[in-house]
Amino acid sequence: MLAYRHAFHAGNHADVLKHTVLVHVLDHMAKKDKGYTLIDTHAGAGGYSLLAPEARKNAEADRGIARLVARDDLPAAVARYVELVRAFNPEGGLGRYPGSPEIARMLLRPQDHLRLYELHPADLQNLAVHHAGRAHTEVHGEDGFSGLAMQLPPPSRRGVVLMDPAYEMKADYTLVVGSVREALQRFAEAVVVVWVPQVTLLAAQQLPKRLTNAANASQRGWLHARLTVQPPDRQGFGLAGSSVVVINPPWTLQAALKQSLPFLAKALAQYDGASYALEHHEPKATNAKRR
């Protein structure tokens, strides 16, 4: 697990989808004055240089965020996300990319709490340095799957869990489902955001369904957004796309993604078969409740 470095993939199509969703979720949480807690179980380094050798090796950002950052015709949710990427580059251009912890630092308010988990020593050190001055922030050099249970429920009874492991180990797929189930048992109101890679591995293909089944313990149902931008390679491998499963999603997220996904499928397409899908389930008993 420690071999994975997101610096090689920062700003790619998967980050675009994941962070568009995350920004919308955090903006929605901030509509109420009461604070909330964001728990990031696999935080990474926080921010990334897109000019570094790691990022330039496969130039994944060129086919992701770089296709969006200069456009002025973005759907609202995508525009909001791109606004933050631009703010992370105050000198102009696109030299750096904000990971989830940096996006959180830009969006969280003084009353909001942040819990970051990361195992890689170098990335952990970066997190500790960059977030040392923020109140209500904890950086843990521990396994996020194990640490999550200790954070739930948060004192304010408002919280978001972001779970996006590297999935380098097949066990991660099972650990994600188990962690989601435990999170919902401890805190049924939690907004849980899980990133899922779109690869040929059977465990990856089954994961969205396993997660939505686990969401039966949630209060406000679930949403599943998928974006496919490229075919597998000749051996059937490679990241063809990704999806995000959101449990207890903000009621505004479905409409935002109905606008954003068709645009992103076209803007980020690397072949003619690029596509998107959006599923949403809301329990009948809570149809009238919106937050």
PASEBA-1860 file (N, C-alpha, C; in nm, 3 decimals):
! residues 291
1> MLAYRHAF> 0.083/-0.121/0.000/0.000/0.000/0.000/0.086/0.126/0.000 ~ 0.203/0.120/0.067/0.286/0.238/0.075/0.354/0.272/-0.056 ~ 0.349/0.181/-0.155/0.414/0.207/-0.283/0.337/0.311/-0.365 ~ 0.207/0.326/-0.339/0.125/0.416/-0.420/0.158/0.560/-0.389 ~ 0.175/0.640/-0.494/0.194/0.784/-0.479/0.099/0.855/-0.575 ~ 0.010/0.935/-0.521/-0.088/1.003/-0.606/-0.024/1.111/-0.692 ~ 0.101/1.147/-0.662/0.170/1.249/-0.740/0.179/1.211/-0.888 ~ 0.174/1.082/-0.919/0.179/1.036/-1.058/0.045/1.056/-1.129
9> HAGNHADV> -0.062/1.075/-1.053/-0.197/1.076/-1.111/-0.275/1.204/-1.082 ~ -0.215/1.298/-1.012/-0.287/1.418/-0.968/-0.346/1.495/-1.085 ~ -0.473/1.533/-1.070/-0.540/1.613/-1.172/-0.593/1.534/-1.289 ~ -0.593/1.401/-1.280/-0.645/1.321/-1.392/-0.797/1.320/-1.392 ~ -0.856/1.247/-1.485/-1.002/1.246/-1.499/-1.071/1.197/-1.372 ~ -1.008/1.105/-1.300/-1.069/1.054/-1.176/-1.072/1.162/-1.070 ~ -0.966/1.241/-1.060/-0.966/1.354/-0.966/-1.073/1.455/-1.002 ~ -1.092/1.479/-1.131/-1.193/1.576/-1.173/-1.331/1.535/-1.122
17> LKHTVLVH> -1.367/1.409/-1.142/-1.498/1.362/-1.096/-1.507/1.365/-0.944 ~ -1.408/1.307/-0.878/-1.410/1.297/-0.731/-1.417/1.435/-0.667 ~ -1.336/1.528/-0.714/-1.330/1.659/-0.650/-1.446/1.749/-0.688 ~ -1.504/1.731/-0.806/-1.628/1.803/-0.838/-1.737/1.766/-0.739 ~ -1.747/1.636/-0.709/-1.847/1.590/-0.613/-1.814/1.639/-0.472 ~ -1.687/1.627/-0.432/-1.648/1.667/-0.296/-1.674/1.815/-0.272 ~ -1.638/1.899/-0.367/-1.659/2.043/-0.351/-1.808/2.073/-0.333 ~ -1.893/2.010/-0.412/-2.037/2.033/-0.401/-2.087/1.990/-0.263
25> VLDHMAKK> -2.040/1.875/-0.216/-2.082/1.825/-0.085/-2.040/1.922/0.026 ~ -1.916/1.968/0.022/-1.868/2.057/0.129/-1.935/2.193/0.123 ~ -1.960/2.243/0.003/-2.033/2.370/-0.009/-2.173/2.356/0.051 ~ -2.236/2.243/0.027/-2.370/2.221/0.081/-2.367/2.213/0.234 ~ -2.266/2.146/0.290/-2.256/2.135/0.435/-2.240/2.273/0.500 ~ -2.176/2.364/0.428/-2.150/2.497/0.483/-2.271/2.588/0.479 ~ -2.383/2.542/0.425/-2.503/2.625/0.422/-2.565/2.641/0.560 ~ -2.531/2.552/0.651/-2.575/2.567/0.789/-2.459/2.619/0.872
33> DKGYTLID> -2.489/2.707/0.967/-2.385/2.767/1.050/-2.316/2.663/1.138 ~ -2.388/2.562/1.181/-2.332/2.462/1.271/-2.215/2.390/1.205 ~ -2.107/2.371/1.278/-1.989/2.308/1.223/-2.009/2.161/1.192 ~ -1.918/2.108/1.113/-1.920/1.966/1.080/-1.777/1.914/1.079 ~ -1.761/1.783/1.070/-1.631/1.719/1.066/-1.611/1.648/0.934 ~ -1.499/1.672/0.868/-1.460/1.599/0.748/-1.350/1.501/0.785 ~ -1.372/1.375/0.753/-1.275/1.269/0.780/-1.228/1.215/0.646 ~ -1.098/1.230/0.617/-1.038/1.182/0.492/-0.952/1.062/0.527
41> THAGAGGY> -0.995/0.941/0.488/-0.928/0.820/0.533/-0.799/0.790/0.459 ~ -0.780/0.848/0.342/-0.659/0.825/0.262/-0.619/0.958/0.199 ~ -0.558/1.043/0.280/-0.545/1.185/0.244/-0.439/1.214/0.139 ~ -0.335/1.133/0.128/-0.227/1.165/0.035/-0.143/1.281/0.086 ~ -0.074/1.346/-0.006/0.018/1.454/0.032/-0.052/1.587/0.051 ~ -0.171/1.601/0.000/-0.244/1.728/0.012/-0.242/1.807/-0.116 ~ -0.126/1.852/-0.157/-0.112/1.927/-0.282/0.001/1.867/-0.366 ~ -0.004/1.892/-0.497/0.089/1.826/-0.588/0.140/1.923/-0.694
49> SLLAPEAR> 0.268/1.910/-0.728/0.324/1.986/-0.839/0.295/1.911/-0.969 ~ 0.234/1.980/-1.063/0.207/1.919/-1.193/0.326/1.935/-1.287 ~ 0.432/1.999/-1.239/0.553/2.015/-1.318/0.662/1.917/-1.275 ~ 0.638/1.843/-1.168/0.736/1.748/-1.115/0.749/1.627/-1.208 ~ 0.862/1.557/-1.204/0.881/1.439/-1.289/0.773/1.333/-1.272 ~ 0.724/1.318/-1.148/0.619/1.218/-1.125/0.493/1.251/-1.205 ~ 0.451/1.378/-1.199/0.330/1.419/-1.270/0.349/1.418/-1.420 ~ 0.470/1.449/-1.467/0.496/1.456/-1.611/0.521/1.320/-1.673
57> KNAEADRG> 0.542/1.217/-1.592/0.575/1.085/-1.646/0.468/1.038/-1.745 ~ 0.341/1.045/-1.704/0.232/1.007/-1.793/0.142/1.125/-1.827 ~ 0.171/1.240/-1.773/0.099/1.364/-1.803/-0.052/1.346/-1.793 ~ -0.097/1.281/-1.687/-0.240/1.251/-1.675/-0.323/1.377/-1.657 ~ -0.268/1.479/-1.594/-0.342/1.603/-1.577/-0.373/1.671/-1.710 ~ -0.289/1.646/-1.812/-0.314/1.706/-1.944/-0.446/1.659/-2.003 ~ -0.488/1.539/-1.964/-0.613/1.483/-2.015/-0.724/1.493/-1.910 ~ -0.696/1.568/-1.804/-0.794/1.588/-1.698/-0.820/1.735/-1.675
65> IARLVARD> -0.768/1.788/-1.564/-0.796/1.925/-1.526/-0.748/2.025/-1.630 ~ -0.640/1.996/-1.704/-0.588/2.091/-1.802/-0.688/2.118/-1.914 ~ -0.779/2.025/-1.939/-0.880/2.046/-2.043/-0.993/2.138/-1.997 ~ -0.995/2.168/-1.869/-1.107/2.246/-1.813/-1.067/2.384/-1.763 ~ -0.943/2.400/-1.721/-0.906/2.515/-1.640/-0.919/2.648/-1.714 ~ -0.910/2.647/-1.846/-0.918/2.773/-1.921/-1.054/2.795/-1.986 ~ -1.149/2.703/-1.964/-1.280/2.715/-2.030/-1.373/2.807/-1.952 ~ -1.464/2.870/-2.024/-1.560/2.959/-1.960/-1.704/2.910/-1.981
73> DLPAAVAR> -1.719/2.784/-2.024/-1.853/2.729/-2.049/-1.882/2.611/-1.957 ~ -1.825/2.611/-1.838/-1.836/2.498/-1.747/-1.972/2.497/-1.676 ~ -2.032/2.379/-1.656/-2.150/2.370/-1.569/-2.116/2.420/-1.429 ~ -2.217/2.459/-1.355/-2.195/2.528/-1.228/-2.108/2.448/-1.131 ~ -2.136/2.319/-1.114/-2.059/2.239/-1.018/-1.915/2.224/-1.062 ~ -1.891/2.207/-1.192/-1.755/2.196/-1.243/-1.684/2.330/-1.232 ~ -1.754/2.437/-1.260/-1.695/2.571/-1.251/-1.651/2.601/-1.108 ~ -1.729/2.561/-1.011/-1.694/2.584/-0.871/-1.565/2.509/-0.835
81> YVELVRAF> -1.554/2.385/-0.880/-1.432/2.306/-0.856/-1.312/2.369/-0.926 ~ -1.328/2.408/-1.051/-1.217/2.468/-1.126/-1.176/2.601/-1.062 ~ -1.272/2.673/-1.006/-1.241/2.798/-0.936/-1.140/2.775/-0.825 ~ -1.155/2.664/-0.752/-1.062/2.633/-0.644/-0.925/2.592/-0.697 ~ -0.923/2.520/-0.808/-0.794/2.484/-0.869/-0.720/2.610/-0.912 ~ -0.793/2.705/-0.970/-0.730/2.832/-1.010/-0.678/2.908/-0.887 ~ -0.756/2.906/-0.779/-0.713/2.975/-0.657/-0.588/2.911/-0.599 ~ -0.568/2.784/-0.623/-0.450/2.713/-0.575/-0.327/2.747/-0.659
89> NPEGGLGR> -0.350/2.818/-0.769/-0.243/2.863/-0.857/-0.249/3.015/-0.871 ~ -0.223/3.090/-0.763/-0.241/3.236/-0.766/-0.150/3.307/-0.866 ~ -0.043/3.240/-0.905/0.048/3.300/-1.002/-0.001/3.282/-1.145 ~ -0.112/3.211/-1.162/-0.167/3.183/-1.293/-0.117/3.051/-1.347 ~ -0.178/3.007/-1.456/-0.138/2.881/-1.515/-0.187/2.762/-1.434 ~ -0.124/2.649/-1.455/-0.163/2.526/-1.388/-0.038/2.449/-1.346 ~ 0.029/2.500/-1.246/0.151/2.436/-1.199/0.130/2.343/-1.081 ~ 0.016/2.361/-1.011/-0.009/2.281/-0.891/-0.153/2.231/-0.892
97> YPGSPEIA> -0.174/2.122/-0.821/-0.310/2.067/-0.811/-0.342/2.042/-0.663 ~ -0.459/2.087/-0.617/-0.497/2.066/-0.478/-0.561/1.929/-0.458 ~ -0.500/1.847/-0.373/-0.566/1.723/-0.335/-0.680/1.751/-0.239 ~ -0.745/1.646/-0.194/-0.862/1.663/-0.108/-0.832/1.743/0.020 ~ -0.717/1.724/0.087/-0.691/1.804/0.206/-0.680/1.954/0.178 ~ -0.622/1.989/0.064/-0.611/2.132/0.031/-0.747/2.190/-0.010 ~ -0.826/2.111/-0.079/-0.963/2.156/-0.109/-1.038/2.179/0.022 ~ -1.020/2.087/0.116/-1.086/2.103/0.246/-1.039/2.230/0.315
105> RMLLRPQD> -0.909/2.257/0.310/-0.857/2.376/0.379/-0.914/2.503/0.318 ~ -0.941/2.502/0.188/-0.999/2.620/0.125/-1.146/2.637/0.159 ~ -1.216/2.529/0.188/-1.361/2.535/0.204/-1.409/2.528/0.349 ~ -1.333/2.462/0.436/-1.379/2.449/0.573/-1.372/2.583/0.647 ~ -1.469/2.605/0.734/-1.480/2.729/0.811/-1.413/2.711/0.947 ~ -1.395/2.817/1.024/-1.329/2.803/1.154/-1.397/2.703/1.247 ~ -1.529/2.687/1.237/-1.601/2.597/1.326/-1.599/2.452/1.279 ~ -1.544/2.426/1.159/-1.543/2.291/1.104/-1.415/2.216/1.142
113> HLRLYELH> -1.426/2.086/1.159/-1.315/2.003/1.202/-1.265/1.917/1.086 ~ -1.134/1.888/1.086/-1.072/1.810/0.981/-0.988/1.699/1.042 ~ -1.008/1.575/0.993/-0.932/1.459/1.038/-0.870/1.392/0.916 ~ -0.737/1.390/0.911/-0.665/1.337/0.796/-0.586/1.214/0.836 ~ -0.598/1.108/0.755/-0.525/0.984/0.779/-0.436/0.954/0.658 ~ -0.310/0.920/0.685/-0.217/0.887/0.576/-0.103/0.802/0.632 ~ -0.065/0.696/0.558/0.039/0.606/0.604/0.176/0.635/0.543 ~ 0.181/0.691/0.422/0.310/0.712/0.358/0.389/0.819/0.434
121> PADLQNLA> 0.512/0.790/0.478/0.586/0.884/0.564/0.605/1.022/0.502 ~ 0.643/1.029/0.373/0.668/1.159/0.311/0.538/1.238/0.298 ~ 0.432/1.173/0.256/0.303/1.241/0.243/0.251/1.285/0.379 ~ 0.271/1.201/0.479/0.229/1.235/0.615/0.300/1.360/0.664 ~ 0.429/1.369/0.636/0.505/1.487/0.677/0.454/1.613/0.609 ~ 0.424/1.603/0.479/0.368/1.718/0.408/0.236/1.763/0.469 ~ 0.151/1.668/0.501/0.023/1.702/0.563/0.045/1.773/0.697 ~ 0.133/1.717/0.777/0.157/1.774/0.910/0.208/1.917/0.901
129> VHHAGRAH> 0.296/1.943/0.805/0.351/2.078/0.789/0.245/2.176/0.740 ~ 0.172/2.137/0.637/0.079/2.231/0.573/-0.047/2.256/0.655 ~ -0.080/2.165/0.747/-0.203/2.182/0.823/-0.176/2.210/0.971 ~ -0.050/2.235/1.003/-0.014/2.255/1.144/-0.082/2.377/1.205 ~ -0.108/2.480/1.126/-0.162/2.603/1.182/-0.313/2.610/1.186 ~ -0.381/2.506/1.140/-0.527/2.515/1.136/-0.588/2.456/1.262 ~ -0.679/2.531/1.324/-0.747/2.483/1.444/-0.840/2.366/1.407 ~ -0.871/2.285/1.506/-0.964/2.173/1.491/-0.919/2.073/1.383
137> TEVHGEDG> -0.787/2.058/1.367/-0.734/1.969/1.265/-0.642/1.865/1.330 ~ -0.659/1.740/1.289/-0.573/1.632/1.335/-0.519/1.556/1.215 ~ -0.389/1.529/1.216/-0.324/1.450/1.111/-0.273/1.323/1.175 ~ -0.318/1.208/1.126/-0.286/1.079/1.187/-0.205/0.993/1.090 ~ -0.092/0.942/1.137/-0.013/0.848/1.060/-0.060/0.707/1.087 ~ -0.186/0.684/1.061/-0.250/0.555/1.090/-0.335/0.512/0.972 ~ -0.376/0.387/0.976/-0.465/0.334/0.874/-0.602/0.400/0.888 ~ -0.649/0.460/0.780/-0.776/0.531/0.785/-0.896/0.441/0.808
145> FSGLAMQL> -0.888/0.318/0.759/-0.999/0.225/0.782/-1.017/0.200/0.932 ~ -0.905/0.183/1.003/-0.912/0.157/1.147/-0.946/0.283/1.225 ~ -0.893/0.397/1.180/-0.914/0.520/1.254/-1.054/0.577/1.243 ~ -1.124/0.541/1.137/-1.256/0.600/1.112/-1.352/0.578/1.227 ~ -1.353/0.458/1.282/-1.449/0.426/1.388/-1.433/0.516/1.509 ~ -1.309/0.559/1.536/-1.285/0.645/1.654/-1.340/0.785/1.636 ~ -1.369/0.824/1.512/-1.413/0.961/1.483/-1.565/0.975/1.474 ~ -1.636/0.864/1.482/-1.781/0.868/1.461/-1.856/0.820/1.584
153> PPPSRRGV> -1.966/0.888/1.617/-2.017/1.010/1.552/-1.940/1.132/1.599 ~ -1.931/1.236/1.516/-1.864/1.360/1.559/-1.951/1.434/1.660 ~ -1.891/1.516/1.744/-1.967/1.586/1.848/-2.083/1.669/1.794 ~ -2.066/1.728/1.676/-2.171/1.814/1.621/-2.284/1.736/1.556 ~ -2.265/1.605/1.539/-2.362/1.519/1.470/-2.379/1.561/1.324 ~ -2.278/1.623/1.268/-2.274/1.655/1.126/-2.137/1.613/1.075 ~ -2.133/1.533/0.969/-2.004/1.485/0.925/-2.002/1.432/0.784 ~ -1.883/1.440/0.722/-1.858/1.386/0.589/-1.738/1.292/0.598
161> VLMDPAYE> -1.750/1.176/0.535/-1.640/1.081/0.527/-1.600/1.068/0.380 ~ -1.473/1.093/0.351/-1.419/1.072/0.216/-1.328/0.950/0.221 ~ -1.357/0.853/0.134/-1.283/0.728/0.132/-1.237/0.701/-0.011 ~ -1.106/0.715/-0.037/-1.055/0.689/-0.172/-0.918/0.622/-0.164 ~ -0.915/0.497/-0.120/-0.788/0.424/-0.113/-0.732/0.398/-0.252 ~ -0.607/0.353/-0.255/-0.541/0.325/-0.384/-0.593/0.199/-0.449 ~ -0.655/0.109/-0.370/-0.703/-0.020/-0.420/-0.589/-0.102/-0.482 ~ -0.468/-0.082/-0.433/-0.357/-0.164/-0.479/-0.370/-0.307/-0.428
169> MKADYTLV> -0.431/-0.321/-0.313/-0.452/-0.453/-0.253/-0.600/-0.490/-0.269 ~ -0.626/-0.613/-0.313/-0.765/-0.656/-0.333/-0.846/-0.646/-0.204 ~ -0.776/-0.659/-0.091/-0.846/-0.651/0.037/-0.911/-0.515/0.057 ~ -0.861/-0.412/-0.012/-0.919/-0.278/0.005/-1.066/-0.275/-0.032 ~ -1.106/-0.353/-0.132/-1.246/-0.352/-0.174/-1.337/-0.401/-0.062 ~ -1.294/-0.504/0.008/-1.372/-0.554/0.120/-1.365/-0.459/0.238 ~ -1.247/-0.401/0.261/-1.232/-0.308/0.372/-1.319/-0.184/0.354 ~ -1.332/-0.137/0.230/-1.418/-0.021/0.204/-1.562/-0.051/0.243
177> VGSVREAL> -1.613/-0.165/0.200/-1.751/-0.200/0.231/-1.770/-0.215/0.382 ~ -1.677/-0.284/0.448/-1.688/-0.301/0.592/-1.682/-0.170/0.666 ~ -1.596/-0.080/0.620/-1.582/0.051/0.685/-1.708/0.135/0.666 ~ -1.768/0.128/0.548/-1.892/0.202/0.524/-2.004/0.149/0.613 ~ -2.015/0.019/0.622/-2.119/-0.039/0.708/-2.100/0.004/0.853 ~ -1.977/-0.002/0.901/-1.953/0.037/1.040/-1.978/0.186/1.061 ~ -1.939/0.268/0.963/-1.962/0.412/0.974/-2.110/0.443/0.987 ~ -2.191/0.376/0.907/-2.335/0.401/0.910/-2.400/0.345/1.036
185> QRFAEAVV> -2.344/0.237/1.090/-2.395/0.186/1.217/-2.368/0.285/1.330 ~ -2.252/0.347/1.326/-2.216/0.442/1.430/-2.282/0.578/1.411 ~ -2.303/0.615/1.285/-2.351/0.750/1.254/-2.431/0.743/1.123 ~ -2.559/0.710/1.135/-2.643/0.685/1.017/-2.660/0.807/0.930 ~ -2.639/0.928/0.988/-2.660/1.051/0.911/-2.536/1.092/0.831 ~ -2.426/1.020/0.845/-2.301/1.060/0.780/-2.317/1.068/0.628 ~ -2.258/1.172/0.570/-2.246/1.180/0.424/-2.116/1.108/0.389 ~ -2.127/0.996/0.319/-2.011/0.913/0.288/-1.984/0.920/0.138
193> VVWVPQVT> -1.864/0.961/0.101/-1.823/0.973/-0.039/-1.713/0.870/-0.065 ~ -1.740/0.775/-0.155/-1.644/0.669/-0.185/-1.608/0.674/-0.332 ~ -1.478/0.684/-0.360/-1.430/0.679/-0.498/-1.402/0.534/-0.536 ~ -1.441/0.496/-0.658/-1.426/0.358/-0.706/-1.358/0.360/-0.842 ~ -1.248/0.287/-0.861/-1.183/0.283/-0.992/-1.261/0.196/-1.089 ~ -1.262/0.233/-1.215/-1.326/0.152/-1.318/-1.218/0.073/-1.391 ~ -1.195/-0.048/-1.343/-1.095/-0.138/-1.399/-1.162/-0.274/-1.421 ~ -1.088/-0.366/-1.485/-1.149/-0.494/-1.522/-1.158/-0.592/-1.406
201> LLAAQQLP> -1.096/-0.564/-1.295/-1.102/-0.652/-1.179/-1.246/-0.668/-1.132 ~ -1.287/-0.792/-1.108/-1.426/-0.819/-1.070/-1.465/-0.748/-0.941 ~ -1.373/-0.743/-0.846/-1.404/-0.677/-0.718/-1.436/-0.530/-0.739 ~ -1.369/-0.465/-0.835/-1.396/-0.325/-0.864/-1.533/-0.309/-0.931 ~ -1.567/-0.400/-1.020/-1.695/-0.393/-1.089/-1.812/-0.416/-0.994 ~ -1.789/-0.496/-0.891/-1.896/-0.528/-0.796/-1.909/-0.425/-0.684 ~ -1.806/-0.344/-0.665/-1.805/-0.256/-0.548/-1.919/-0.156/-0.543 ~ -1.955/-0.086/-0.653/-2.067/0.008/-0.641/-2.196/-0.058/-0.591
209> KRLTNAAN> -2.225/-0.179/-0.639/-2.346/-0.248/-0.594/-2.336/-0.286/-0.448 ~ -2.219/-0.330/-0.404/-2.201/-0.364/-0.264/-2.217/-0.241/-0.175 ~ -2.170/-0.127/-0.224/-2.182/-0.004/-0.146/-2.327/0.043/-0.138 ~ -2.398/0.036/-0.249/-2.538/0.080/-0.246/-2.623/-0.014/-0.162 ~ -2.587/-0.142/-0.157/-2.656/-0.234/-0.066/-2.629/-0.194/0.079 ~ -2.505/-0.156/0.108/-2.471/-0.112/0.243/-2.546/0.015/0.281 ~ -2.582/0.094/0.180/-2.650/0.220/0.205/-2.793/0.201/0.253 ~ -2.840/0.078/0.260/-2.973/0.054/0.316/-2.980/0.100/0.461
217> ASQRGWLH> -2.864/0.112/0.525/-2.861/0.159/0.664/-2.859/0.311/0.673 ~ -2.859/0.379/0.559/-2.854/0.524/0.561/-2.993/0.583/0.572 ~ -3.000/0.712/0.599/-3.129/0.778/0.616/-3.181/0.841/0.488 ~ -3.091/0.878/0.396/-3.133/0.954/0.279/-3.088/0.890/0.148 ~ -3.067/0.759/0.149/-3.040/0.690/0.025/-2.900/0.710/-0.028 ~ -2.886/0.698/-0.160/-2.752/0.704/-0.219/-2.759/0.756/-0.362 ~ -2.640/0.790/-0.412/-2.623/0.836/-0.550/-2.496/0.772/-0.604 ~ -2.501/0.728/-0.730/-2.383/0.666/-0.793/-2.360/0.735/-0.928
225> ARLTVQPP> -2.244/0.801/-0.940/-2.208/0.872/-1.064/-2.087/0.803/-1.126 ~ -2.095/0.769/-1.255/-1.984/0.703/-1.324/-1.944/0.782/-1.447 ~ -1.813/0.789/-1.471/-1.758/0.858/-1.587/-1.654/0.768/-1.653 ~ -1.677/0.733/-1.780/-1.585/0.649/-1.856/-1.525/0.734/-1.967 ~ -1.391/0.740/-1.974/-1.328/0.831/-2.071/-1.233/0.762/-2.167 ~ -1.190/0.639/-2.137/-1.096/0.571/-2.225/-1.118/0.421/-2.218 ~ -1.078/0.345/-2.322/-1.091/0.200/-2.317/-0.975/0.139/-2.240 ~ -0.988/0.015/-2.193/-0.872/-0.053/-2.134/-0.763/-0.069/-2.239
233> DRQGFGLA> -0.639/-0.092/-2.193/-0.531/-0.113/-2.288/-0.542/-0.249/-2.355 ~ -0.444/-0.286/-2.437/-0.451/-0.410/-2.514/-0.457/-0.534/-2.426 ~ -0.404/-0.524/-2.306/-0.409/-0.637/-2.212/-0.536/-0.634/-2.126 ~ -0.620/-0.535/-2.149/-0.743/-0.525/-2.072/-0.728/-0.452/-1.941 ~ -0.614/-0.385/-1.922/-0.589/-0.314/-1.797/-0.600/-0.163/-1.818 ~ -0.575/-0.090/-1.711/-0.580/0.056/-1.719/-0.706/0.111/-1.656 ~ -0.701/0.239/-1.621/-0.814/0.306/-1.557/-0.902/0.366/-1.665 ~ -1.008/0.295/-1.702/-1.098/0.342/-1.807/-1.181/0.460/-1.763
241> GSSVVVIN> -1.203/0.469/-1.634/-1.284/0.576/-1.577/-1.295/0.552/-1.428 ~ -1.394/0.610/-1.368/-1.415/0.590/-1.224/-1.558/0.628/-1.189 ~ -1.593/0.598/-1.067/-1.725/0.638/-1.020/-1.715/0.683/-0.876 ~ -1.818/0.753/-0.833/-1.827/0.801/-0.695/-1.963/0.760/-0.642 ~ -1.962/0.692/-0.529/-2.086/0.657/-0.459/-2.099/0.750/-0.339 ~ -2.211/0.819/-0.331/-2.236/0.912/-0.219/-2.357/0.862/-0.142 ~ -2.337/0.833/-0.016/-2.445/0.788/0.072/-2.492/0.906/0.155 ~ -2.622/0.920/0.169/-2.683/1.041/0.229/-2.640/1.165/0.153
249> PPWTLQAA> -2.657/1.166/0.020/-2.609/1.280/-0.059/-2.690/1.406/-0.033 ~ -2.629/1.524/-0.050/-2.708/1.647/-0.049/-2.817/1.639/-0.156 ~ -2.931/1.694/-0.128/-3.043/1.682/-0.222/-3.016/1.756/-0.352 ~ -2.920/1.847/-0.351/-2.886/1.924/-0.470/-2.788/1.853/-0.562 ~ -2.726/1.745/-0.517/-2.617/1.684/-0.593/-2.665/1.617/-0.721 ~ -2.780/1.555/-0.718/-2.828/1.485/-0.838/-2.846/1.583/-0.954 ~ -2.910/1.695/-0.929/-2.931/1.793/-1.036/-2.798/1.848/-1.087 ~ -2.703/1.870/-0.994/-2.573/1.923/-1.034/-2.500/1.825/-1.126
257> LKQSLPFL> -2.509/1.696/-1.095/-2.440/1.596/-1.177/-2.512/1.569/-1.309 ~ -2.643/1.590/-1.312/-2.714/1.577/-1.439/-2.662/1.677/-1.542 ~ -2.618/1.792/-1.496/-2.556/1.891/-1.584/-2.409/1.860/-1.610 ~ -2.339/1.816/-1.506/-2.194/1.805/-1.514/-2.145/1.681/-1.588 ~ -2.209/1.568/-1.567/-2.158/1.443/-1.623/-2.156/1.441/-1.776 ~ -2.263/1.483/-1.844/-2.255/1.485/-1.992/-2.144/1.576/-2.042 ~ -2.126/1.689/-1.976/-2.020/1.782/-2.015/-1.884/1.718/-1.996 ~ -1.861/1.656/-1.881/-1.731/1.596/-1.853/-1.702/1.478/-1.944
265> AKALAQYD> -1.804/1.399/-1.976/-1.783/1.286/-2.066/-1.733/1.333/-2.202 ~ -1.784/1.445/-2.247/-1.741/1.500/-2.376/-1.606/1.570/-2.365 ~ -1.588/1.648/-2.259/-1.466/1.728/-2.246/-1.343/1.642/-2.218 ~ -1.361/1.532/-2.146/-1.248/1.448/-2.105/-1.234/1.322/-2.189 ~ -1.318/1.306/-2.290/-1.317/1.183/-2.371/-1.182/1.161/-2.438 ~ -1.137/1.036/-2.432/-1.015/0.995/-2.500/-1.044/0.892/-2.610 ~ -1.172/0.863/-2.630/-1.215/0.776/-2.741/-1.364/0.797/-2.764 ~ -1.413/0.742/-2.874/-1.552/0.768/-2.913/-1.654/0.704/-2.819
273> GASYALEH> -1.612/0.608/-2.739/-1.705/0.540/-2.650/-1.719/0.602/-2.513 ~ -1.667/0.720/-2.494/-1.678/0.786/-2.363/-1.825/0.800/-2.322 ~ -1.853/0.778/-2.194/-1.993/0.777/-2.149/-2.002/0.814/-2.001 ~ -2.125/0.824/-1.954/-2.149/0.853/-1.813/-2.277/0.783/-1.771 ~ -2.297/0.770/-1.642/-2.420/0.713/-1.588/-2.445/0.777/-1.452 ~ -2.572/0.790/-1.418/-2.611/0.848/-1.290/-2.730/0.773/-1.235 ~ -2.713/0.714/-1.118/-2.821/0.644/-1.048/-2.846/0.715/-0.915 ~ -2.972/0.714/-0.874/-3.007/0.780/-0.748/-3.120/0.704/-0.683
281> HEPKATNA> -3.107/0.680/-0.553/-3.214/0.614/-0.479/-3.239/0.691/-0.350 ~ -3.363/0.727/-0.329/-3.402/0.799/-0.208/-3.514/0.722/-0.141 ~ -3.499/0.684/-0.015/-3.605/0.609/0.055/-3.736/0.686/0.052 ~ -3.844/0.614/0.028/-3.975/0.678/0.019/-4.009/0.754/0.146 ~ -3.967/0.700/0.260/-4.003/0.762/0.388/-3.938/0.898/0.406 ~ -3.831/0.926/0.329/-3.761/1.054/0.347/-3.772/1.143/0.225 ~ -3.861/1.109/0.132/-3.874/1.189/0.011/-3.905/1.335/0.040 ~ -3.978/1.359/0.148/-4.020/1.496/0.178/-3.916/1.573/0.259
289> KRR> -3.812/1.502/0.304/-3.712/1.567/0.389/-3.592/1.607/0.307 ~ -3.562/1.733/0.308/-3.444/1.783/0.237/-3.363/1.868/0.332 ~ -3.231/1.859/0.319/-3.147/1.937/0.409/-3.056/2.026/0.328
END
